[in-house]
């Protein structure tokens, strides 16, 4: 069996902030999404790529934490013992 999940990154930007949503899609993918934000210091030069990279990294990190939490819950429901998977 092969499975394929897609991570879709969506960005919203204003003058000083970039927000990213990382959403999973695909056959049997859990309906999870993470969010991340980057803020530009007012004294820094505007560079959209930097804000997008940082916001995307934070959104993917949030998504990863949620998936590890789901895995922990699944393990605990099967083993009936506490589980802790480090990220």
HTML snippet that shows the backbone in 3Dmol.js (N, CA, C, O; Angstrom):
<script src="https://3Dmol.org/build/3Dmol-min.js"></script>
<div id="view" style="width:600px;height:400px;position:relative"></div>
<script>
const pdb = `
ATOM      1  N   UNK A   1       0.843  -1.186   0.000  1.00  0.00           N
ATOM      2  CA  UNK A   1       0.000   0.000   0.000  1.00  0.00           C
ATOM      3  C   UNK A   1       0.889   1.250   0.000  1.00  0.00           C
ATOM      4  O   UNK A   1       1.891   1.314   0.712  1.00  0.00           O
ATOM      5  N   UNK A   2       0.517   2.198  -0.780  1.00  0.00           N
ATOM      6  CA  UNK A   2       1.230   3.470  -0.827  1.00  0.00           C
ATOM      7  C   UNK A   2       0.247   4.583  -0.502  1.00  0.00           C
ATOM      8  O   UNK A   2      -0.907   4.555  -0.929  1.00  0.00           O
ATOM      9  N   UNK A   3       0.709   5.542   0.243  1.00  0.00           N
ATOM     10  CA  UNK A   3      -0.128   6.680   0.612  1.00  0.00           C
ATOM     11  C   UNK A   3       0.624   7.946   0.245  1.00  0.00           C
ATOM     12  O   UNK A   3       1.855   7.953   0.209  1.00  0.00           O
ATOM     13  N   UNK A   4      -0.104   9.005  -0.024  1.00  0.00           N
ATOM     14  CA  UNK A   4       0.519  10.263  -0.438  1.00  0.00           C
ATOM     15  C   UNK A   4      -0.232  11.413   0.206  1.00  0.00           C
ATOM     16  O   UNK A   4      -1.432  11.579  -0.011  1.00  0.00           O
ATOM     17  N   UNK A   5       0.470  12.203   0.994  1.00  0.00           N
ATOM     18  CA  UNK A   5      -0.098  13.401   1.611  1.00  0.00           C
ATOM     19  C   UNK A   5       0.554  14.621   0.985  1.00  0.00           C
ATOM     20  O   UNK A   5       1.721  14.583   0.595  1.00  0.00           O
ATOM     21  N   UNK A   6      -0.183  15.670   0.894  1.00  0.00           N
ATOM     22  CA  UNK A   6       0.307  16.933   0.342  1.00  0.00           C
ATOM     23  C   UNK A   6       0.200  18.001   1.424  1.00  0.00           C
ATOM     24  O   UNK A   6      -0.824  18.105   2.099  1.00  0.00           O
ATOM     25  N   UNK A   7       1.253  18.791   1.589  1.00  0.00           N
ATOM     26  CA  UNK A   7       1.223  19.934   2.497  1.00  0.00           C
ATOM     27  C   UNK A   7       1.048  21.180   1.636  1.00  0.00           C
ATOM     28  O   UNK A   7       1.888  21.492   0.793  1.00  0.00           O
ATOM     29  N   UNK A   8      -0.042  21.876   1.859  1.00  0.00           N
ATOM     30  CA  UNK A   8      -0.354  23.103   1.120  1.00  0.00           C
ATOM     31  C   UNK A   8      -0.062  24.294   2.021  1.00  0.00           C
ATOM     32  O   UNK A   8      -0.611  24.397   3.118  1.00  0.00           O
ATOM     33  N   UNK A   9       0.801  25.195   1.558  1.00  0.00           N
ATOM     34  CA  UNK A   9       1.154  26.389   2.327  1.00  0.00           C
ATOM     35  C   UNK A   9       0.438  27.592   1.724  1.00  0.00           C
ATOM     36  O   UNK A   9       0.550  27.865   0.529  1.00  0.00           O
ATOM     37  N   UNK A  10      -0.302  28.309   2.574  1.00  0.00           N
ATOM     38  CA  UNK A  10      -1.037  29.494   2.150  1.00  0.00           C
ATOM     39  C   UNK A  10      -0.544  30.680   2.982  1.00  0.00           C
ATOM     40  O   UNK A  10      -0.409  30.581   4.201  1.00  0.00           O
ATOM     41  N   UNK A  11      -0.277  31.797   2.309  1.00  0.00           N
ATOM     42  CA  UNK A  11       0.291  32.973   2.975  1.00  0.00           C
ATOM     43  C   UNK A  11      -0.650  34.163   2.916  1.00  0.00           C
ATOM     44  O   UNK A  11      -1.366  34.364   1.935  1.00  0.00           O
ATOM     45  N   UNK A  12      -0.636  34.941   3.977  1.00  0.00           N
ATOM     46  CA  UNK A  12      -1.297  36.245   4.023  1.00  0.00           C
ATOM     47  C   UNK A  12      -0.270  37.230   4.541  1.00  0.00           C
ATOM     48  O   UNK A  12       0.432  36.954   5.514  1.00  0.00           O
ATOM     49  N   UNK A  13      -0.180  38.397   3.882  1.00  0.00           N
ATOM     50  CA  UNK A  13       0.841  39.372   4.256  1.00  0.00           C
ATOM     51  C   UNK A  13       0.247  40.769   4.362  1.00  0.00           C
ATOM     52  O   UNK A  13      -0.692  41.122   3.649  1.00  0.00           O
ATOM     53  N   UNK A  14       0.822  41.556   5.275  1.00  0.00           N
ATOM     54  CA  UNK A  14       0.564  42.992   5.312  1.00  0.00           C
ATOM     55  C   UNK A  14       1.923  43.680   5.413  1.00  0.00           C
ATOM     56  O   UNK A  14       2.942  43.053   5.125  1.00  0.00           O
ATOM     57  N   UNK A  15       1.967  44.925   5.806  1.00  0.00           N
ATOM     58  CA  UNK A  15       3.236  45.657   5.820  1.00  0.00           C
ATOM     59  C   UNK A  15       4.271  45.085   6.779  1.00  0.00           C
ATOM     60  O   UNK A  15       5.470  45.190   6.523  1.00  0.00           O
ATOM     61  N   UNK A  16       3.833  44.488   7.868  1.00  0.00           N
ATOM     62  CA  UNK A  16       4.794  44.052   8.884  1.00  0.00           C
ATOM     63  C   UNK A  16       4.681  42.584   9.281  1.00  0.00           C
ATOM     64  O   UNK A  16       5.530  42.094  10.025  1.00  0.00           O
ATOM     65  N   UNK A  17       3.659  41.864   8.809  1.00  0.00           N
ATOM     66  CA  UNK A  17       3.463  40.472   9.232  1.00  0.00           C
ATOM     67  C   UNK A  17       3.200  39.566   8.050  1.00  0.00           C
ATOM     68  O   UNK A  17       2.589  39.961   7.057  1.00  0.00           O
ATOM     69  N   UNK A  18       3.678  38.336   8.183  1.00  0.00           N
ATOM     70  CA  UNK A  18       3.351  37.271   7.242  1.00  0.00           C
ATOM     71  C   UNK A  18       2.808  36.110   8.056  1.00  0.00           C
ATOM     72  O   UNK A  18       3.438  35.662   9.014  1.00  0.00           O
ATOM     73  N   UNK A  19       1.634  35.625   7.668  1.00  0.00           N
ATOM     74  CA  UNK A  19       1.026  34.477   8.326  1.00  0.00           C
ATOM     75  C   UNK A  19       0.948  33.343   7.313  1.00  0.00           C
ATOM     76  O   UNK A  19       0.646  33.561   6.140  1.00  0.00           O
ATOM     77  N   UNK A  20       1.224  32.133   7.781  1.00  0.00           N
ATOM     78  CA  UNK A  20       1.182  30.959   6.916  1.00  0.00           C
ATOM     79  C   UNK A  20       0.309  29.888   7.562  1.00  0.00           C
ATOM     80  O   UNK A  20       0.340  29.691   8.777  1.00  0.00           O
ATOM     81  N   UNK A  21      -0.464  29.206   6.736  1.00  0.00           N
ATOM     82  CA  UNK A  21      -1.216  28.032   7.154  1.00  0.00           C
ATOM     83  C   UNK A  21      -0.681  26.842   6.369  1.00  0.00           C
ATOM     84  O   UNK A  21      -0.608  26.885   5.141  1.00  0.00           O
ATOM     85  N   UNK A  22      -0.308  25.782   7.078  1.00  0.00           N
ATOM     86  CA  UNK A  22       0.161  24.537   6.474  1.00  0.00           C
ATOM     87  C   UNK A  22      -0.941  23.500   6.669  1.00  0.00           C
ATOM     88  O   UNK A  22      -1.210  23.080   7.795  1.00  0.00           O
ATOM     89  N   UNK A  23      -1.577  23.087   5.576  1.00  0.00           N
ATOM     90  CA  UNK A  23      -2.710  22.160   5.658  1.00  0.00           C
ATOM     91  C   UNK A  23      -2.391  20.866   4.929  1.00  0.00           C
ATOM     92  O   UNK A  23      -1.838  20.888   3.829  1.00  0.00           O
ATOM     93  N   UNK A  24      -2.740  19.730   5.542  1.00  0.00           N
ATOM     94  CA  UNK A  24      -2.554  18.422   4.925  1.00  0.00           C
ATOM     95  C   UNK A  24      -3.762  18.064   4.079  1.00  0.00           C
ATOM     96  O   UNK A  24      -4.902  18.343   4.450  1.00  0.00           O
ATOM     97  N   UNK A  25      -3.502  17.448   2.949  1.00  0.00           N
ATOM     98  CA  UNK A  25      -4.582  16.893   2.132  1.00  0.00           C
ATOM     99  C   UNK A  25      -4.077  15.595   1.515  1.00  0.00           C
ATOM    100  O   UNK A  25      -2.878  15.313   1.529  1.00  0.00           O
ATOM    101  N   UNK A  26      -4.986  14.825   0.983  1.00  0.00           N
ATOM    102  CA  UNK A  26      -4.637  13.548   0.366  1.00  0.00           C
ATOM    103  C   UNK A  26      -5.457  12.432   0.981  1.00  0.00           C
ATOM    104  O   UNK A  26      -6.082  12.598   2.028  1.00  0.00           O
ATOM    105  N   UNK A  27      -5.440  11.290   0.306  1.00  0.00           N
ATOM    106  CA  UNK A  27      -6.194  10.132   0.754  1.00  0.00           C
ATOM    107  C   UNK A  27      -5.754   9.738   2.151  1.00  0.00           C
ATOM    108  O   UNK A  27      -4.565   9.521   2.385  1.00  0.00           O
ATOM    109  N   UNK A  28      -6.654   9.647   3.047  1.00  0.00           N
ATOM    110  CA  UNK A  28      -6.492   9.271   4.457  1.00  0.00           C
ATOM    111  C   UNK A  28      -5.610  10.222   5.259  1.00  0.00           C
ATOM    112  O   UNK A  28      -5.181   9.876   6.360  1.00  0.00           O
ATOM    113  N   UNK A  29      -5.331  11.410   4.732  1.00  0.00           N
ATOM    114  CA  UNK A  29      -4.575  12.396   5.512  1.00  0.00           C
ATOM    115  C   UNK A  29      -5.463  12.938   6.623  1.00  0.00           C
ATOM    116  O   UNK A  29      -6.644  13.207   6.402  1.00  0.00           O
ATOM    117  N   UNK A  30      -4.899  13.097   7.820  1.00  0.00           N
ATOM    118  CA  UNK A  30      -5.718  13.676   8.893  1.00  0.00           C
ATOM    119  C   UNK A  30      -6.029  15.137   8.583  1.00  0.00           C
ATOM    120  O   UNK A  30      -5.216  15.835   7.977  1.00  0.00           O
ATOM    121  N   UNK A  31      -7.173  15.582   8.990  1.00  0.00           N
ATOM    122  CA  UNK A  31      -7.565  16.970   8.741  1.00  0.00           C
ATOM    123  C   UNK A  31      -6.840  17.910   9.680  1.00  0.00           C
ATOM    124  O   UNK A  31      -7.459  18.525  10.548  1.00  0.00           O
ATOM    125  N   UNK A  32      -5.535  18.026   9.513  1.00  0.00           N
ATOM    126  CA  UNK A  32      -4.741  18.854  10.413  1.00  0.00           C
ATOM    127  C   UNK A  32      -4.167  20.044   9.656  1.00  0.00           C
ATOM    128  O   UNK A  32      -3.863  19.969   8.466  1.00  0.00           O
ATOM    129  N   UNK A  33      -4.034  21.132  10.382  1.00  0.00           N
ATOM    130  CA  UNK A  33      -3.343  22.293   9.813  1.00  0.00           C
ATOM    131  C   UNK A  33      -2.626  23.044  10.914  1.00  0.00           C
ATOM    132  O   UNK A  33      -3.087  23.115  12.053  1.00  0.00           O
ATOM    133  N   UNK A  34      -1.491  23.601  10.545  1.00  0.00           N
ATOM    134  CA  UNK A  34      -0.698  24.383  11.477  1.00  0.00           C
ATOM    135  C   UNK A  34      -0.622  25.822  11.016  1.00  0.00           C
ATOM    136  O   UNK A  34      -0.830  26.122   9.840  1.00  0.00           O
ATOM    137  N   UNK A  35      -0.324  26.708  11.945  1.00  0.00           N
ATOM    138  CA  UNK A  35      -0.189  28.123  11.591  1.00  0.00           C
ATOM    139  C   UNK A  35       1.130  28.657  12.123  1.00  0.00           C
ATOM    140  O   UNK A  35       1.655  28.185  13.132  1.00  0.00           O
ATOM    141  N   UNK A  36       1.648  29.645  11.423  1.00  0.00           N
ATOM    142  CA  UNK A  36       2.882  30.293  11.833  1.00  0.00           C
ATOM    143  C   UNK A  36       2.875  31.742  11.391  1.00  0.00           C
ATOM    144  O   UNK A  36       2.221  32.098  10.411  1.00  0.00           O
ATOM    145  N   UNK A  37       3.602  32.575  12.113  1.00  0.00           N
ATOM    146  CA  UNK A  37       3.641  33.996  11.790  1.00  0.00           C
ATOM    147  C   UNK A  37       5.058  34.517  11.926  1.00  0.00           C
ATOM    148  O   UNK A  37       5.827  34.068  12.777  1.00  0.00           O
ATOM    149  N   UNK A  38       5.388  35.472  11.072  1.00  0.00           N
ATOM    150  CA  UNK A  38       6.653  36.196  11.160  1.00  0.00           C
ATOM    151  C   UNK A  38       6.338  37.680  11.159  1.00  0.00           C
ATOM    152  O   UNK A  38       5.454  38.136  10.433  1.00  0.00           O
ATOM    153  N   UNK A  39       7.063  38.429  11.972  1.00  0.00           N
ATOM    154  CA  UNK A  39       6.886  39.889  12.024  1.00  0.00           C
ATOM    155  C   UNK A  39       8.195  40.569  11.648  1.00  0.00           C
ATOM    156  O   UNK A  39       9.276  40.160  12.073  1.00  0.00           O
ATOM    157  N   UNK A  40       8.074  41.591  10.861  1.00  0.00           N
ATOM    158  CA  UNK A  40       9.244  42.364  10.465  1.00  0.00           C
ATOM    159  C   UNK A  40       9.454  43.499  11.436  1.00  0.00           C
ATOM    160  O   UNK A  40       8.517  44.220  11.778  1.00  0.00           O
ATOM    161  N   UNK A  41      10.678  43.654  11.877  1.00  0.00           N
ATOM    162  CA  UNK A  41      11.038  44.798  12.698  1.00  0.00           C
ATOM    163  C   UNK A  41      10.885  46.050  11.837  1.00  0.00           C
ATOM    164  O   UNK A  41      11.377  46.064  10.709  1.00  0.00           O
ATOM    165  N   UNK A  42      10.228  47.092  12.320  1.00  0.00           N
ATOM    166  CA  UNK A  42      10.012  48.292  11.510  1.00  0.00           C
ATOM    167  C   UNK A  42      11.298  48.913  10.965  1.00  0.00           C
ATOM    168  O   UNK A  42      11.266  49.612   9.952  1.00  0.00           O
ATOM    169  N   UNK A  43      12.415  48.666  11.622  1.00  0.00           N
ATOM    170  CA  UNK A  43      13.672  49.242  11.142  1.00  0.00           C
ATOM    171  C   UNK A  43      14.351  48.375  10.070  1.00  0.00           C
ATOM    172  O   UNK A  43      15.328  48.805   9.456  1.00  0.00           O
ATOM    173  N   UNK A  44      13.838  47.157   9.844  1.00  0.00           N
ATOM    174  CA  UNK A  44      14.425  46.265   8.842  1.00  0.00           C
ATOM    175  C   UNK A  44      13.868  46.567   7.452  1.00  0.00           C
ATOM    176  O   UNK A  44      12.745  47.049   7.299  1.00  0.00           O
ATOM    177  N   UNK A  45      14.679  46.273   6.458  1.00  0.00           N
ATOM    178  CA  UNK A  45      14.255  46.409   5.064  1.00  0.00           C
ATOM    179  C   UNK A  45      13.211  45.325   4.755  1.00  0.00           C
ATOM    180  O   UNK A  45      13.339  44.191   5.217  1.00  0.00           O
ATOM    181  N   UNK A  46      12.195  45.669   3.986  1.00  0.00           N
ATOM    182  CA  UNK A  46      11.149  44.703   3.630  1.00  0.00           C
ATOM    183  C   UNK A  46      11.713  43.648   2.676  1.00  0.00           C
ATOM    184  O   UNK A  46      12.334  43.986   1.669  1.00  0.00           O
ATOM    185  N   UNK A  47      11.495  42.376   2.994  1.00  0.00           N
ATOM    186  CA  UNK A  47      11.889  41.254   2.139  1.00  0.00           C
ATOM    187  C   UNK A  47      10.868  40.156   2.350  1.00  0.00           C
ATOM    188  O   UNK A  47      10.929  39.426   3.339  1.00  0.00           O
ATOM    189  N   UNK A  48       9.915  40.035   1.411  1.00  0.00           N
ATOM    190  CA  UNK A  48       8.801  39.092   1.560  1.00  0.00           C
ATOM    191  C   UNK A  48       9.284  37.648   1.689  1.00  0.00           C
ATOM    192  O   UNK A  48       8.671  36.855   2.404  1.00  0.00           O
ATOM    193  N   UNK A  49      10.367  37.302   1.012  1.00  0.00           N
ATOM    194  CA  UNK A  49      10.840  35.916   1.042  1.00  0.00           C
ATOM    195  C   UNK A  49      11.236  35.487   2.455  1.00  0.00           C
ATOM    196  O   UNK A  49      10.950  34.361   2.862  1.00  0.00           O
ATOM    197  N   UNK A  50      11.889  36.372   3.200  1.00  0.00           N
ATOM    198  CA  UNK A  50      12.307  36.032   4.564  1.00  0.00           C
ATOM    199  C   UNK A  50      11.088  35.778   5.443  1.00  0.00           C
ATOM    200  O   UNK A  50      11.055  34.793   6.181  1.00  0.00           O
ATOM    201  N   UNK A  51      10.096  36.646   5.375  1.00  0.00           N
ATOM    202  CA  UNK A  51       8.883  36.458   6.167  1.00  0.00           C
ATOM    203  C   UNK A  51       8.153  35.184   5.806  1.00  0.00           C
ATOM    204  O   UNK A  51       7.657  34.480   6.685  1.00  0.00           O
ATOM    205  N   UNK A  52       8.081  34.877   4.511  1.00  0.00           N
ATOM    206  CA  UNK A  52       7.409  33.647   4.080  1.00  0.00           C
ATOM    207  C   UNK A  52       8.153  32.409   4.567  1.00  0.00           C
ATOM    208  O   UNK A  52       7.531  31.452   5.028  1.00  0.00           O
ATOM    209  N   UNK A  53       9.482  32.424   4.466  1.00  0.00           N
ATOM    210  CA  UNK A  53      10.258  31.263   4.922  1.00  0.00           C
ATOM    211  C   UNK A  53      10.077  31.026   6.418  1.00  0.00           C
ATOM    212  O   UNK A  53       9.883  29.888   6.846  1.00  0.00           O
ATOM    213  N   UNK A  54      10.137  32.072   7.198  1.00  0.00           N
ATOM    214  CA  UNK A  54      10.004  31.927   8.646  1.00  0.00           C
ATOM    215  C   UNK A  54       8.580  31.526   9.029  1.00  0.00           C
ATOM    216  O   UNK A  54       8.395  30.642   9.866  1.00  0.00           O
ATOM    217  N   UNK A  55       7.581  32.157   8.433  1.00  0.00           N
ATOM    218  CA  UNK A  55       6.188  31.805   8.731  1.00  0.00           C
ATOM    219  C   UNK A  55       5.895  30.367   8.311  1.00  0.00           C
ATOM    220  O   UNK A  55       5.190  29.653   9.024  1.00  0.00           O
ATOM    221  N   UNK A  56       6.423  29.928   7.166  1.00  0.00           N
ATOM    222  CA  UNK A  56       6.218  28.551   6.701  1.00  0.00           C
ATOM    223  C   UNK A  56       6.876  27.554   7.653  1.00  0.00           C
ATOM    224  O   UNK A  56       6.289  26.524   7.984  1.00  0.00           O
ATOM    225  N   UNK A  57       8.094  27.865   8.092  1.00  0.00           N
ATOM    226  CA  UNK A  57       8.778  26.974   9.033  1.00  0.00           C
ATOM    227  C   UNK A  57       7.979  26.835  10.317  1.00  0.00           C
ATOM    228  O   UNK A  57       7.842  25.735  10.851  1.00  0.00           O
ATOM    229  N   UNK A  58       7.457  27.938  10.809  1.00  0.00           N
ATOM    230  CA  UNK A  58       6.670  27.894  12.050  1.00  0.00           C
ATOM    231  C   UNK A  58       5.356  27.153  11.859  1.00  0.00           C
ATOM    232  O   UNK A  58       4.918  26.442  12.763  1.00  0.00           O
ATOM    233  N   UNK A  59       4.719  27.300  10.709  1.00  0.00           N
ATOM    234  CA  UNK A  59       3.471  26.582  10.436  1.00  0.00           C
ATOM    235  C   UNK A  59       3.723  25.082  10.330  1.00  0.00           C
ATOM    236  O   UNK A  59       2.942  24.286  10.852  1.00  0.00           O
ATOM    237  N   UNK A  60       4.807  24.686   9.660  1.00  0.00           N
ATOM    238  CA  UNK A  60       5.138  23.268   9.543  1.00  0.00           C
ATOM    239  C   UNK A  60       5.519  22.685  10.899  1.00  0.00           C
ATOM    240  O   UNK A  60       5.203  21.531  11.190  1.00  0.00           O
ATOM    241  N   UNK A  61       6.187  23.466  11.720  1.00  0.00           N
ATOM    242  CA  UNK A  61       6.538  23.030  13.078  1.00  0.00           C
ATOM    243  C   UNK A  61       5.267  22.793  13.901  1.00  0.00           C
ATOM    244  O   UNK A  61       5.160  21.795  14.613  1.00  0.00           O
ATOM    245  N   UNK A  62       4.316  23.709  13.799  1.00  0.00           N
ATOM    246  CA  UNK A  62       3.041  23.552  14.503  1.00  0.00           C
ATOM    247  C   UNK A  62       2.316  22.306  14.009  1.00  0.00           C
ATOM    248  O   UNK A  62       1.778  21.543  14.812  1.00  0.00           O
ATOM    249  N   UNK A  63       2.297  22.092  12.693  1.00  0.00           N
ATOM    250  CA  UNK A  63       1.658  20.910  12.113  1.00  0.00           C
ATOM    251  C   UNK A  63       2.342  19.635  12.608  1.00  0.00           C
ATOM    252  O   UNK A  63       1.667  18.663  12.947  1.00  0.00           O
ATOM    253  N   UNK A  64       3.669  19.632  12.651  1.00  0.00           N
ATOM    254  CA  UNK A  64       4.408  18.466  13.129  1.00  0.00           C
ATOM    255  C   UNK A  64       4.055  18.142  14.575  1.00  0.00           C
ATOM    256  O   UNK A  64       3.872  16.974  14.921  1.00  0.00           O
ATOM    257  N   UNK A  65       3.958  19.158  15.419  1.00  0.00           N
ATOM    258  CA  UNK A  65       3.585  18.928  16.826  1.00  0.00           C
ATOM    259  C   UNK A  65       2.191  18.309  16.923  1.00  0.00           C
ATOM    260  O   UNK A  65       1.960  17.422  17.745  1.00  0.00           O
ATOM    261  N   UNK A  66       1.277  18.768  16.099  1.00  0.00           N
ATOM    262  CA  UNK A  66      -0.071  18.202  16.128  1.00  0.00           C
ATOM    263  C   UNK A  66      -0.063  16.733  15.703  1.00  0.00           C
ATOM    264  O   UNK A  66      -0.758  15.912  16.301  1.00  0.00           O
ATOM    265  N   UNK A  67       0.721  16.399  14.672  1.00  0.00           N
ATOM    266  CA  UNK A  67       0.779  15.015  14.198  1.00  0.00           C
ATOM    267  C   UNK A  67       1.416  14.099  15.229  1.00  0.00           C
ATOM    268  O   UNK A  67       0.976  12.963  15.405  1.00  0.00           O
ATOM    269  N   UNK A  68       2.450  14.582  15.914  1.00  0.00           N
ATOM    270  CA  UNK A  68       3.069  13.786  16.985  1.00  0.00           C
ATOM    271  C   UNK A  68       2.060  13.576  18.114  1.00  0.00           C
ATOM    272  O   UNK A  68       1.991  12.490  18.690  1.00  0.00           O
ATOM    273  N   UNK A  69       1.288  14.599  18.429  1.00  0.00           N
ATOM    274  CA  UNK A  69       0.246  14.457  19.453  1.00  0.00           C
ATOM    275  C   UNK A  69      -0.788  13.416  19.071  1.00  0.00           C
ATOM    276  O   UNK A  69      -1.215  12.622  19.910  1.00  0.00           O
ATOM    277  N   UNK A  70      -1.190  13.416  17.817  1.00  0.00           N
ATOM    278  CA  UNK A  70      -2.144  12.397  17.350  1.00  0.00           C
ATOM    279  C   UNK A  70      -1.541  10.999  17.431  1.00  0.00           C
ATOM    280  O   UNK A  70      -2.213  10.045  17.824  1.00  0.00           O
ATOM    281  N   UNK A  71      -0.255  10.885  17.052  1.00  0.00           N
ATOM    282  CA  UNK A  71       0.409   9.584  17.132  1.00  0.00           C
ATOM    283  C   UNK A  71       0.483   9.103  18.582  1.00  0.00           C
ATOM    284  O   UNK A  71       0.236   7.931  18.864  1.00  0.00           O
ATOM    285  N   UNK A  72       0.820  10.003  19.493  1.00  0.00           N
ATOM    286  CA  UNK A  72       0.845   9.646  20.920  1.00  0.00           C
ATOM    287  C   UNK A  72      -0.506   9.139  21.382  1.00  0.00           C
ATOM    288  O   UNK A  72      -0.591   8.130  22.082  1.00  0.00           O
ATOM    289  N   UNK A  73      -1.555   9.833  20.996  1.00  0.00           N
ATOM    290  CA  UNK A  73      -2.903   9.420  21.381  1.00  0.00           C
ATOM    291  C   UNK A  73      -3.233   8.039  20.820  1.00  0.00           C
ATOM    292  O   UNK A  73      -3.827   7.210  21.510  1.00  0.00           O
ATOM    293  N   UNK A  74      -2.849   7.795  19.572  1.00  0.00           N
ATOM    294  CA  UNK A  74      -3.093   6.485  18.958  1.00  0.00           C
ATOM    295  C   UNK A  74      -2.339   5.375  19.657  1.00  0.00           C
ATOM    296  O   UNK A  74      -2.887   4.296  19.884  1.00  0.00           O
ATOM    297  N   UNK A  75      -1.085   5.627  20.001  1.00  0.00           N
ATOM    298  CA  UNK A  75      -0.286   4.626  20.713  1.00  0.00           C
ATOM    299  C   UNK A  75      -0.917   4.320  22.066  1.00  0.00           C
ATOM    300  O   UNK A  75      -1.050   3.159  22.451  1.00  0.00           O
ATOM    301  N   UNK A  76      -1.302   5.370  22.783  1.00  0.00           N
ATOM    302  CA  UNK A  76      -1.906   5.177  24.107  1.00  0.00           C
ATOM    303  C   UNK A  76      -3.215   4.408  24.024  1.00  0.00           C
ATOM    304  O   UNK A  76      -3.519   3.614  24.913  1.00  0.00           O
ATOM    305  N   UNK A  77      -3.996   4.630  22.968  1.00  0.00           N
ATOM    306  CA  UNK A  77      -5.268   3.903  22.849  1.00  0.00           C
ATOM    307  C   UNK A  77      -5.034   2.425  22.540  1.00  0.00           C
ATOM    308  O   UNK A  77      -5.873   1.590  22.878  1.00  0.00           O
ATOM    309  N   UNK A  78      -3.912   2.087  21.905  1.00  0.00           N
ATOM    310  CA  UNK A  78      -3.606   0.691  21.599  1.00  0.00           C
ATOM    311  C   UNK A  78      -2.913  -0.016  22.764  1.00  0.00           C
ATOM    312  O   UNK A  78      -3.179  -1.187  23.035  1.00  0.00           O
ATOM    313  N   UNK A  79      -2.027   0.702  23.446  1.00  0.00           N
ATOM    314  CA  UNK A  79      -1.232   0.064  24.499  1.00  0.00           C
ATOM    315  C   UNK A  79      -1.805   0.258  25.892  1.00  0.00           C
ATOM    316  O   UNK A  79      -1.459  -0.475  26.819  1.00  0.00           O
ATOM    317  N   UNK A  80      -2.686   1.250  26.044  1.00  0.00           N
ATOM    318  CA  UNK A  80      -3.251   1.604  27.345  1.00  0.00           C
ATOM    319  C   UNK A  80      -2.164   2.011  28.346  1.00  0.00           C
ATOM    320  O   UNK A  80      -2.313   1.839  29.556  1.00  0.00           O
ATOM    321  N   UNK A  81      -1.066   2.556  27.808  1.00  0.00           N
ATOM    322  CA  UNK A  81       0.043   3.073  28.610  1.00  0.00           C
ATOM    323  C   UNK A  81       0.384   4.465  28.122  1.00  0.00           C
ATOM    324  O   UNK A  81       0.173   4.780  26.951  1.00  0.00           O
ATOM    325  N   UNK A  82       0.916   5.313  29.016  1.00  0.00           N
ATOM    326  CA  UNK A  82       1.323   6.642  28.591  1.00  0.00           C
ATOM    327  C   UNK A  82       2.404   6.572  27.511  1.00  0.00           C
ATOM    328  O   UNK A  82       3.271   5.699  27.538  1.00  0.00           O
ATOM    329  N   UNK A  83       2.336   7.484  26.586  1.00  0.00           N
ATOM    330  CA  UNK A  83       3.325   7.538  25.503  1.00  0.00           C
ATOM    331  C   UNK A  83       3.858   8.957  25.385  1.00  0.00           C
ATOM    332  O   UNK A  83       3.123   9.928  25.561  1.00  0.00           O
ATOM    333  N   UNK A  84       5.122   9.061  25.089  1.00  0.00           N
ATOM    334  CA  UNK A  84       5.712  10.365  24.833  1.00  0.00           C
ATOM    335  C   UNK A  84       6.708  10.213  23.704  1.00  0.00           C
ATOM    336  O   UNK A  84       7.779   9.634  23.885  1.00  0.00           O
ATOM    337  N   UNK A  85       6.360  10.726  22.551  1.00  0.00           N
ATOM    338  CA  UNK A  85       7.252  10.707  21.388  1.00  0.00           C
ATOM    339  C   UNK A  85       7.871  12.098  21.288  1.00  0.00           C
ATOM    340  O   UNK A  85       7.150  13.073  21.074  1.00  0.00           O
ATOM    341  N   UNK A  86       9.184  12.210  21.438  1.00  0.00           N
ATOM    342  CA  UNK A  86       9.799  13.529  21.287  1.00  0.00           C
ATOM    343  C   UNK A  86       9.814  13.952  19.830  1.00  0.00           C
ATOM    344  O   UNK A  86       9.879  13.116  18.929  1.00  0.00           O
ATOM    345  N   UNK A  87       9.754  15.246  19.608  1.00  0.00           N
ATOM    346  CA  UNK A  87       9.804  15.772  18.248  1.00  0.00           C
ATOM    347  C   UNK A  87      11.202  16.188  17.913  1.00  0.00           C
ATOM    348  O   UNK A  87      11.456  16.660  16.806  1.00  0.00           O
TER     349      UNK A  87
END
`;
const viewer = $3Dmol.createViewer("view");
viewer.addModel(pdb, "pdb");
viewer.setStyle({}, {cartoon: {color: "spectrum"}});
viewer.zoomTo();
viewer.render();
</script>
